[in-house]
Amino acid sequence: MAQAKNHDYHLVNPSPWPFVGAMSAFVLAIGLITWMHGASVGPLVFGAGLIGVLYTMMMWWWDVIKEATEGDHTPVVQLHHRYGMMLFIASEVMFFVAWFWAYFAVALFPGQVNEVARTALTGGVWPPKGIETLDPWHLPLLNTLILLTSGTTVTWAHHALLEGDKKGLRNGLLLTVILGLFFTACQAYEYAHAPFGFSGHIYGSTFFMATGFHGFHVIIGTIFLAVCLWRASFDQFTLRHHLGFEFAAWYWHFVDVVWLFLFACIYVWGHGPGGVHG
């Protein structure tokens, strides 16, 4: 282990997953491109590449879990992993800044004089004329309460872990996963009954890109927490070694905060005068 190696760093063993993942991503890209150009084999090639990417992710993360349980994640390695997770979340923040930028660039200046096409698309007001916006105080408010509640349950699970309460850890994680699934179901229902579509106008494209990518992050976070729940059932988390769960909690809190901004800016503020409101 670390003492036998006379250092606290983890030298990763040779792994096939970088190569397999790169090849799978290449096949996925080729399939997507040929699919968009109408090739009949496009969906099949895309599906094969997607399966390869998902399999690579599963096996690669499984190897990381094995490394953690076998003692390769020393305190120094854990510190570096924390830095990496912080940088990853920072990059995700900038990712969402781009969607907010696109939204506010149009919403704040819908009738800008030097943007003739924009004025034609919006009618010079925001929301654009003819757009029936979603009422923020019904399903969006429910989803907000769901995510806020899930933030409390994942915090409960974390405190239970620190206090050695294994049952509380599992129950908190289980409730968080259920709430994440409930949020996704509510958002799918909202999308299915939205009075506007993705294409044809700038409001739909900015709305679905911002909220849709957040929904994708909720799905990823739910899977992340479900894996932690599975690991917790095998007692793989201890007071000193629970980095995987800690990162899942960080990610989930990030998802919560982003949703609060989406709810306030797009659902509430964007429900203002200008268009037809539902």
C-alpha positions as CSV (number, residue, x, y, z in Angstrom):
1,M,0.0,0.0,0.0
2,A,1.1,3.6,0.5
3,Q,3.7,2.6,3.1
4,A,5.1,-0.1,0.9
5,K,5.5,2.4,-1.9
6,N,7.2,4.9,0.4
7,H,5.0,7.7,-1.0
8,D,1.4,8.9,-0.6
9,Y,0.6,9.1,-4.3
10,H,-1.4,6.7,-6.4
11,L,0.3,5.5,-9.6
12,V,-2.6,4.3,-11.7
13,N,-2.4,0.8,-13.1
14,P,-2.6,0.3,-16.9
15,S,-6.2,0.6,-18.0
16,P,-8.0,-0.2,-21.4
17,W,-10.7,2.3,-20.7
18,P,-9.1,5.5,-22.2
19,F,-8.6,3.7,-25.5
20,V,-12.0,2.0,-25.4
21,G,-13.7,5.2,-24.5
22,A,-12.0,7.2,-27.2
23,M,-13.0,4.6,-29.9
24,S,-16.6,4.5,-28.6
25,A,-16.9,8.2,-28.7
26,F,-15.5,8.2,-32.2
27,V,-18.1,5.7,-33.3
28,L,-20.8,7.7,-31.5
29,A,-19.8,10.9,-33.3
30,I,-19.7,9.1,-36.7
31,G,-23.2,7.6,-36.1
32,L,-24.6,10.9,-35.0
33,I,-23.2,12.7,-38.1
34,T,-24.4,10.1,-40.5
35,W,-27.8,10.0,-38.7
36,M,-28.2,13.8,-39.2
37,H,-27.4,13.3,-42.9
38,G,-30.2,10.7,-43.3
39,A,-28.1,7.5,-43.5
40,S,-30.1,4.5,-42.6
41,V,-27.2,3.0,-40.5
42,G,-26.7,6.2,-38.6
43,P,-29.0,5.3,-35.6
44,L,-27.4,1.8,-35.3
45,V,-23.8,3.2,-35.4
46,F,-24.8,5.9,-32.9
47,G,-26.4,3.3,-30.6
48,A,-23.3,1.1,-30.7
49,G,-21.1,4.1,-29.8
50,L,-23.4,5.1,-27.0
51,I,-23.4,1.7,-25.5
52,G,-19.6,1.6,-25.7
53,V,-19.4,5.0,-24.0
54,L,-21.8,4.0,-21.2
55,Y,-20.0,0.7,-20.7
56,T,-16.7,2.5,-20.5
57,M,-18.0,5.0,-17.9
58,M,-19.4,2.2,-15.8
59,M,-16.3,0.1,-15.8
60,W,-13.9,3.0,-15.4
61,W,-15.8,4.3,-12.3
62,W,-16.0,0.7,-11.0
63,D,-12.2,0.6,-11.1
64,V,-12.1,3.9,-9.2
65,I,-14.4,2.5,-6.5
66,K,-12.1,-0.6,-6.3
67,E,-9.1,1.8,-5.9
68,A,-10.9,3.6,-3.1
69,T,-11.8,0.4,-1.2
70,E,-8.3,-1.1,-1.6
71,G,-6.7,1.9,0.1
72,D,-5.2,3.7,-2.9
73,H,-6.9,7.0,-2.0
74,T,-4.5,8.2,0.6
75,P,-5.1,11.7,2.3
76,V,-2.9,13.3,-0.3
77,V,-4.8,11.7,-3.2
78,Q,-8.1,12.6,-1.6
79,L,-7.0,16.3,-1.4
80,H,-6.1,16.3,-5.1
81,H,-9.4,14.7,-5.9
82,R,-11.2,17.5,-4.0
83,Y,-9.3,20.0,-6.1
84,G,-10.3,18.2,-9.2
85,M,-14.0,18.2,-8.2
86,M,-13.9,21.9,-7.4
87,L,-12.5,22.6,-10.8
88,F,-15.1,20.4,-12.4
89,I,-18.0,22.2,-10.6
90,A,-16.4,25.6,-11.6
91,S,-16.4,24.5,-15.2
92,E,-20.1,23.5,-14.8
93,V,-20.9,26.9,-13.4
94,M,-19.4,28.5,-16.5
95,F,-21.4,26.1,-18.7
96,F,-24.6,27.4,-17.2
97,V,-23.4,31.0,-17.3
98,A,-23.4,30.6,-21.1
99,W,-27.1,29.6,-21.1
100,F,-28.0,32.5,-18.8
101,W,-26.0,34.8,-21.0
102,A,-27.9,33.7,-24.1
103,Y,-31.2,34.1,-22.3
104,F,-30.5,37.6,-20.8
105,A,-28.9,38.9,-23.9
106,V,-32.3,38.6,-25.6
107,A,-34.6,39.1,-22.7
108,L,-33.0,42.4,-21.6
109,F,-32.7,43.8,-25.1
110,P,-35.6,42.2,-27.1
111,G,-36.0,45.3,-29.3
112,Q,-32.3,46.4,-29.8
113,V,-32.1,48.7,-32.8
114,N,-29.1,47.1,-34.4
115,E,-30.6,43.6,-34.0
116,V,-33.3,43.7,-36.7
117,A,-33.7,39.9,-36.8
118,R,-34.1,39.8,-33.0
119,T,-36.8,42.4,-33.0
120,A,-38.6,40.5,-35.7
121,L,-38.5,37.3,-33.7
122,T,-39.5,38.8,-30.4
123,G,-41.7,41.7,-31.5
124,G,-39.6,44.0,-29.4
125,V,-40.9,42.6,-26.1
126,W,-40.0,39.7,-23.7
127,P,-41.6,37.2,-23.5
128,P,-42.1,37.4,-27.3
129,K,-45.5,38.2,-28.6
130,G,-47.7,35.1,-29.0
131,I,-45.8,33.1,-26.4
132,E,-47.8,31.6,-23.6
133,T,-45.4,31.2,-20.7
134,L,-45.6,28.7,-17.9
135,D,-47.1,29.7,-14.6
136,P,-44.1,29.6,-12.2
137,W,-46.4,29.1,-9.1
138,H,-47.6,25.6,-10.1
139,L,-45.3,22.8,-11.4
140,P,-42.1,24.9,-11.4
141,L,-42.7,25.8,-7.7
142,L,-43.4,22.2,-6.9
143,N,-40.1,21.2,-8.5
144,T,-38.3,23.9,-6.5
145,L,-39.7,22.5,-3.3
146,I,-38.7,19.0,-4.4
147,L,-35.1,20.0,-5.0
148,L,-34.8,22.0,-1.8
149,T,-36.2,19.1,0.1
150,S,-33.7,16.8,-1.6
151,G,-30.9,19.1,-0.5
152,T,-32.0,18.6,3.1
153,T,-32.2,14.8,2.8
154,V,-28.7,14.5,1.3
155,T,-27.4,16.7,4.1
156,W,-29.1,14.5,6.6
157,A,-27.4,11.5,5.0
158,H,-24.0,13.2,5.3
159,H,-24.5,14.0,9.0
160,A,-25.7,10.5,9.6
161,L,-22.5,9.2,8.0
162,L,-20.4,11.4,10.2
163,E,-22.2,10.2,13.3
164,G,-21.9,6.5,12.4
165,D,-25.7,6.2,11.7
166,K,-25.7,3.7,8.8
167,K,-29.5,3.5,8.7
168,G,-29.8,7.2,8.6
169,L,-27.2,7.4,5.8
170,R,-29.2,4.8,3.7
171,N,-32.5,6.4,4.4
172,G,-31.3,9.9,3.5
173,L,-29.8,8.7,0.3
174,L,-32.9,6.7,-0.6
175,L,-35.1,9.7,-0.1
176,T,-32.8,11.9,-2.1
177,V,-32.8,9.5,-5.1
178,I,-36.6,9.3,-4.9
179,L,-37.0,13.0,-4.9
180,G,-34.6,13.3,-7.8
181,L,-36.7,10.8,-9.8
182,F,-39.8,12.7,-8.9
183,F,-38.3,16.0,-10.1
184,T,-37.4,14.4,-13.4
185,A,-40.9,13.0,-13.8
186,C,-42.4,16.4,-13.1
187,Q,-40.1,18.1,-15.6
188,A,-41.0,15.5,-18.3
189,Y,-44.7,16.2,-17.6
190,E,-44.0,19.9,-17.9
191,Y,-42.2,19.5,-21.2
192,A,-44.9,17.3,-22.6
193,H,-47.6,19.9,-21.8
194,A,-45.6,23.1,-22.5
195,P,-47.6,25.5,-24.7
196,F,-44.5,26.2,-26.8
197,G,-41.9,24.1,-28.6
198,F,-38.1,24.1,-28.9
199,S,-37.9,25.3,-32.5
200,G,-39.4,28.2,-34.4
201,H,-38.7,31.0,-31.8
202,I,-35.9,32.1,-29.5
203,Y,-37.9,31.8,-26.3
204,G,-38.4,28.0,-26.6
205,S,-34.8,27.4,-27.6
206,T,-33.3,29.3,-24.6
207,F,-35.9,27.9,-22.2
208,F,-35.4,24.2,-23.2
209,M,-31.6,24.5,-23.5
210,A,-31.2,26.0,-20.0
211,T,-33.8,23.9,-18.1
212,G,-33.1,20.8,-20.2
213,F,-29.4,20.7,-19.5
214,H,-30.2,21.3,-15.8
215,G,-32.6,18.3,-16.0
216,F,-29.8,16.2,-17.5
217,H,-27.6,17.2,-14.6
218,V,-30.4,16.1,-12.2
219,I,-30.4,12.7,-13.9
220,I,-26.6,12.4,-13.6
221,G,-26.8,13.5,-10.0
222,T,-29.5,10.9,-9.2
223,I,-27.4,8.1,-10.7
224,F,-24.4,9.4,-8.7
225,L,-26.4,9.2,-5.5
226,A,-27.9,5.8,-6.4
227,V,-24.4,4.4,-6.7
228,C,-23.6,5.9,-3.3
229,L,-26.7,4.3,-1.9
230,W,-25.6,0.9,-3.4
231,R,-22.1,1.4,-1.9
232,A,-23.6,2.4,1.5
233,S,-25.6,-0.9,1.6
234,F,-22.2,-2.7,1.5
235,D,-20.7,-0.4,4.2
236,Q,-18.1,1.0,1.8
237,F,-18.2,4.5,3.4
238,T,-16.4,5.2,6.7
239,L,-15.9,8.4,8.7
240,R,-12.5,8.9,7.1
241,H,-13.1,7.5,3.6
242,H,-16.3,8.7,1.9
243,L,-15.0,10.9,-0.9
244,G,-17.5,9.4,-3.4
245,F,-20.4,10.4,-1.3
246,E,-19.0,13.8,-0.5
247,F,-18.6,14.6,-4.2
248,A,-22.1,13.4,-4.9
249,A,-23.4,15.8,-2.2
250,W,-21.4,18.7,-3.6
251,Y,-22.7,18.0,-7.1
252,W,-26.3,17.7,-5.8
253,H,-26.1,21.0,-3.9
254,F,-24.7,22.6,-7.1
255,V,-27.7,21.3,-9.0
256,D,-30.0,22.8,-6.4
257,V,-28.4,26.3,-6.6
258,V,-28.6,26.3,-10.4
259,W,-32.3,25.5,-10.3
260,L,-33.0,28.4,-7.9
261,F,-31.4,30.8,-10.4
262,L,-33.4,29.1,-13.3
263,F,-36.6,29.4,-11.3
264,A,-36.1,33.0,-10.3
265,C,-34.8,34.2,-13.7
266,I,-36.6,32.2,-16.3
267,Y,-39.8,31.1,-14.7
268,V,-40.6,34.1,-12.4
269,W,-38.8,37.1,-14.0
270,G,-39.4,35.7,-17.5
271,H,-43.2,35.5,-16.8
272,G,-43.4,39.3,-16.8
273,P,-45.3,41.5,-19.2
274,G,-44.9,41.4,-23.0
275,G,-46.4,38.1,-24.2
276,V,-49.5,36.1,-23.6
277,H,-49.3,34.5,-20.2
278,G,-50.9,31.2,-19.1
